[in-house]
């Protein structure tokens, strides 16, 4: 009897999640921010390590990542300020709490702004597009995996209600305040599902980078993997704040995921087609490769 009680207590500890990682008096270290920062550092380290293997310049890849990260943070926060401008004018001190707010629209905006900034920086530095994209594929998956672990602890992008034994329950008021997570309700740990998918994808892309047949293959597979992972895991996410398409058949992230899958398939097809053309016309292929080497990302 005592052993069963201890087992149930251990399971309860494992299925309770908290948005605060550490707390020192009035200083709060949010779990989401800490895990997201860890993911950024891990992704930067991996990008620098993989850049030579992909044929890219490690220093340029590092700088591109920093520019994209800064642009993503600024872009998402500017949107948050713009949406809540009327309230912030009345309560300027609320600006200090904006960093704690998590929303799918903010993440999407940050990714879009960061991607645009990366492309512009790559063009400015004349970085080879496909080599750079291949080098960044696995680090991006790694960073997204770590971010989803932080989202699991914070309650961001929480799952639908379930009675499964591995369900998680949020009972910290900050989970509701920062992420809108329901308190006292057992939900799918969908963020863990996504984290497992992204981390597995990162491992696969690291392996495939050394075995790629063409430049751009890794980037194309990454787009496919991201799209499939997002599309599938969305079935277990609560639809609050995620939009609705086709009379509720799809939500916003699933629509984006479908675009990613199509884009990945297009990249792989284009790379294969160009490889076939290069085999048939080696002289023209050599000139094209020289142009690609100096093309912009």
C-alpha positions as CSV (number, residue, x, y, z in Angstrom):
1,X,0.0,0.0,0.0
2,X,2.8,2.4,0.9
3,X,4.7,1.5,-2.2
4,X,1.6,2.3,-4.3
5,X,1.2,5.7,-2.6
6,X,4.8,6.5,-3.2
7,X,4.4,5.6,-6.9
8,X,1.3,7.8,-7.2
9,X,3.1,10.7,-5.5
10,X,6.1,10.3,-7.9
11,X,3.7,10.3,-10.9
12,X,2.0,13.4,-9.6
13,X,5.3,15.2,-9.3
14,X,6.2,14.2,-12.9
15,X,2.9,15.4,-14.3
16,X,2.8,18.7,-12.5
17,X,4.6,21.5,-14.5
18,X,5.6,24.9,-13.3
19,X,6.3,28.2,-15.3
20,X,9.0,29.3,-12.8
21,X,12.3,27.6,-13.0
22,X,14.0,29.4,-10.1
23,X,12.8,31.9,-7.6
24,X,15.2,34.1,-5.5
25,X,13.1,36.5,-3.4
26,X,11.5,39.0,-5.8
27,X,13.7,37.7,-8.7
28,X,11.9,35.2,-10.9
29,X,13.6,33.1,-13.6
30,X,10.8,31.8,-16.0
31,X,11.2,28.3,-17.2
32,X,10.3,29.3,-20.8
33,X,12.9,32.0,-21.0
34,X,15.6,29.8,-19.5
35,X,14.9,26.9,-21.8
36,X,14.6,29.1,-24.8
37,X,17.9,30.8,-24.0
38,X,19.5,27.3,-23.6
39,X,18.1,26.3,-27.0
40,X,19.5,29.5,-28.6
41,X,23.0,28.8,-27.2
42,X,22.9,25.1,-28.2
43,X,21.7,26.1,-31.7
44,X,24.5,28.7,-32.1
45,X,27.1,26.2,-31.0
46,X,25.8,23.5,-33.3
47,X,25.5,25.9,-36.3
48,X,29.2,26.9,-35.9
49,X,30.2,23.3,-35.7
50,X,28.2,22.2,-38.8
51,X,29.0,25.2,-41.0
52,X,32.4,23.8,-42.2
53,X,30.7,20.5,-42.9
54,X,28.1,22.3,-45.1
55,X,30.8,24.4,-46.8
56,X,29.7,27.7,-45.2
57,X,31.8,30.2,-43.3
58,X,31.3,29.7,-39.5
59,X,31.9,33.3,-38.6
60,X,29.3,34.5,-41.2
61,X,26.8,31.8,-40.0
62,X,27.3,33.0,-36.4
63,X,26.7,36.6,-37.3
64,X,23.6,35.7,-39.4
65,X,22.1,33.8,-36.4
66,X,22.7,36.8,-34.1
67,X,21.1,39.2,-36.5
68,X,18.1,36.9,-37.1
69,X,17.6,36.3,-33.3
70,X,17.7,40.0,-32.5
71,X,15.3,40.8,-35.3
72,X,12.9,38.0,-34.2
73,X,12.8,39.3,-30.6
74,X,12.3,42.9,-31.6
75,X,9.7,42.0,-34.2
76,X,7.6,40.0,-31.8
77,X,7.8,42.5,-29.0
78,X,6.9,45.4,-31.4
79,X,3.8,43.5,-32.4
80,X,2.9,42.9,-28.8
81,X,3.3,46.6,-28.0
82,X,1.3,47.6,-31.0
83,X,-1.6,45.3,-30.2
84,X,-1.7,46.5,-26.6
85,X,-0.8,50.1,-27.1
86,X,-4.0,51.6,-25.7
87,X,-3.5,49.7,-22.4
88,X,0.2,50.4,-22.2
89,X,-0.4,54.1,-22.6
90,X,-2.5,54.0,-19.5
91,X,-0.2,51.6,-17.6
92,X,3.4,52.1,-18.9
93,X,4.8,49.9,-16.2
94,X,3.1,46.9,-17.8
95,X,6.0,47.1,-20.4
96,X,8.1,45.2,-17.9
97,X,5.9,42.2,-18.0
98,X,5.7,41.8,-21.8
99,X,8.6,39.4,-21.9
100,X,6.5,36.9,-19.9
101,X,3.6,36.7,-22.4
102,X,3.5,33.8,-24.9
103,X,1.2,33.6,-27.9
104,X,1.4,31.6,-31.2
105,X,1.0,34.9,-33.2
106,X,4.1,36.3,-31.5
107,X,6.1,33.2,-32.2
108,X,5.0,33.3,-35.9
109,X,5.8,37.0,-36.2
110,X,9.2,36.5,-34.6
111,X,10.1,33.6,-37.0
112,X,9.0,35.6,-40.0
113,X,10.9,38.8,-39.1
114,X,14.0,36.7,-38.1
115,X,13.8,34.8,-41.4
116,X,13.6,38.0,-43.5
117,X,16.5,39.5,-41.5
118,X,18.6,36.4,-42.1
119,X,17.9,36.5,-45.9
120,X,18.8,40.2,-46.1
121,X,22.0,39.7,-44.1
122,X,23.0,36.7,-46.2
123,X,22.5,38.7,-49.4
124,X,24.5,41.6,-48.0
125,X,27.4,39.2,-47.1
126,X,27.0,37.2,-50.3
127,X,26.7,34.0,-48.4
128,X,26.0,30.8,-50.5
129,X,22.3,30.1,-50.0
130,X,22.0,26.4,-50.0
131,X,25.2,25.8,-48.0
132,X,24.0,28.2,-45.3
133,X,20.5,26.7,-45.3
134,X,21.9,23.2,-44.9
135,X,24.1,24.3,-42.0
136,X,21.2,26.0,-40.2
137,X,18.7,23.2,-40.6
138,X,19.7,21.0,-37.6
139,X,20.5,23.9,-35.2
140,X,17.0,25.3,-35.9
141,X,15.4,22.0,-35.1
142,X,17.5,21.7,-31.9
143,X,16.5,25.2,-30.8
144,X,12.8,24.5,-31.4
145,X,13.0,21.3,-29.4
146,X,14.5,23.1,-26.4
147,X,11.9,25.9,-26.8
148,X,9.1,23.4,-26.7
149,X,10.4,21.9,-23.4
150,X,10.2,25.4,-22.0
151,X,6.7,25.8,-23.4
152,X,5.7,22.6,-21.6
153,X,6.8,24.0,-18.3
154,X,5.3,27.4,-18.9
155,X,2.0,26.1,-20.3
156,X,2.4,27.9,-23.6
157,X,0.7,26.2,-26.5
158,X,-1.0,23.7,-24.1
159,X,-2.8,20.6,-25.2
160,X,-6.4,19.4,-25.2
161,X,-8.0,17.8,-22.1
162,X,-7.2,14.1,-21.7
163,X,-7.3,11.3,-19.1
164,X,-4.2,9.6,-20.3
165,X,-1.7,8.6,-17.5
166,X,1.0,10.9,-18.9
167,X,-1.2,14.0,-18.9
168,X,0.1,17.1,-17.3
169,X,-1.7,19.5,-15.0
170,X,-1.0,23.2,-14.5
171,X,-1.8,24.6,-11.1
172,X,0.5,27.7,-10.9
173,X,-1.4,31.0,-11.4
174,X,1.5,32.3,-13.5
175,X,0.8,29.6,-16.1
176,X,-2.7,31.1,-16.6
177,X,-1.5,34.7,-16.5
178,X,1.5,34.3,-18.8
179,X,0.2,31.6,-21.2
180,X,-3.5,31.3,-20.6
181,X,-3.1,27.6,-19.6
182,X,-6.1,26.1,-17.8
183,X,-5.5,25.4,-14.1
184,X,-6.3,22.1,-12.5
185,X,-7.2,20.4,-15.8
186,X,-5.2,17.3,-17.1
187,X,-4.1,18.1,-20.7
188,X,-1.9,16.4,-23.3
189,X,1.8,17.3,-22.9
190,X,1.7,18.2,-26.6
191,X,4.8,20.4,-26.2
192,X,6.7,17.2,-25.2
193,X,5.4,15.5,-28.4
194,X,6.7,18.4,-30.4
195,X,10.0,18.5,-28.6
196,X,10.7,14.8,-29.2
197,X,9.8,15.3,-32.9
198,X,12.1,18.4,-33.3
199,X,15.0,16.8,-31.4
200,X,14.8,13.6,-33.4
201,X,14.7,15.7,-36.6
202,X,17.8,17.6,-35.4
203,X,19.7,14.3,-35.0
204,X,18.6,13.0,-38.4
205,X,19.6,16.3,-40.1
206,X,23.1,16.2,-38.5
207,X,23.6,12.7,-39.8
208,X,22.2,13.5,-43.2
209,X,24.4,16.6,-43.7
210,X,27.4,14.3,-44.0
211,X,25.6,12.1,-46.5
212,X,23.8,14.6,-48.6
213,X,23.9,14.1,-52.4
214,X,23.2,17.7,-53.3
215,X,23.3,21.1,-51.7
216,X,19.9,22.0,-50.3
217,X,18.8,18.5,-49.6
218,X,19.2,19.0,-45.8
219,X,17.2,22.2,-46.0
220,X,14.4,20.6,-48.0
221,X,14.2,17.6,-45.6
222,X,14.1,20.1,-42.7
223,X,11.1,22.0,-44.2
224,X,9.3,18.6,-44.7
225,X,10.1,17.5,-41.1
226,X,9.0,20.8,-39.5
227,X,5.8,20.8,-41.5
228,X,4.9,17.2,-40.6
229,X,5.8,17.7,-36.9
230,X,3.7,20.9,-36.6
231,X,0.8,19.5,-38.5
232,X,0.5,16.3,-36.5
233,X,1.1,17.7,-33.1
234,X,-1.5,20.5,-33.6
235,X,-4.2,17.8,-33.4
236,X,-3.5,17.6,-29.6
237,X,-3.1,21.4,-29.0
238,X,-5.9,23.5,-27.7
239,X,-7.2,25.8,-30.5
240,X,-7.4,28.9,-28.4
241,X,-5.7,31.8,-30.2
242,X,-4.5,29.6,-33.1
243,X,-7.1,30.6,-35.7
244,X,-9.4,28.4,-37.7
245,X,-9.6,27.6,-41.4
246,X,-12.0,25.5,-43.6
247,X,-14.7,25.5,-41.0
248,X,-12.4,24.4,-38.3
249,X,-10.8,21.6,-40.2
250,X,-7.4,23.3,-39.9
251,X,-5.9,25.9,-37.5
252,X,-3.4,28.5,-38.4
253,X,-0.2,26.6,-37.6
254,X,-1.4,23.6,-39.6
255,X,-1.9,25.8,-42.7
256,X,1.6,27.1,-42.3
257,X,2.8,23.5,-41.8
258,X,1.2,22.5,-45.1
259,X,3.1,25.3,-46.8
260,X,6.3,24.1,-45.3
261,X,5.7,20.6,-46.5
262,X,5.0,21.8,-50.1
263,X,8.1,24.1,-49.9
264,X,10.3,21.2,-48.7
265,X,9.1,19.0,-51.5
266,X,9.7,21.8,-54.0
267,X,13.2,22.3,-52.8
268,X,14.1,18.6,-53.0
269,X,12.5,18.4,-56.5
270,X,14.4,21.5,-57.7
271,X,17.7,20.2,-56.3
272,X,17.2,16.8,-58.0
273,X,16.3,18.5,-61.3
274,X,19.3,20.7,-61.2
275,X,21.5,17.7,-60.4
276,X,20.1,15.9,-63.4
277,X,20.7,18.9,-65.7
278,X,24.2,19.2,-64.4
279,X,24.9,15.6,-65.3
280,X,23.6,16.2,-68.8
281,X,25.3,19.6,-69.3
282,X,28.5,19.6,-67.2
283,X,29.9,22.9,-68.6
284,X,26.8,24.8,-67.9
285,X,26.6,23.2,-64.5
286,X,30.0,24.3,-63.7
287,X,29.1,27.9,-64.5
288,X,25.9,27.6,-62.5
289,X,27.8,26.3,-59.5
290,X,30.2,29.2,-59.7
291,X,27.3,31.6,-59.7
292,X,25.7,29.7,-56.8
293,X,28.9,30.0,-54.8
294,X,28.6,33.7,-54.9
295,X,24.8,33.9,-54.7
296,X,23.1,35.6,-51.9
297,X,21.2,33.8,-49.0
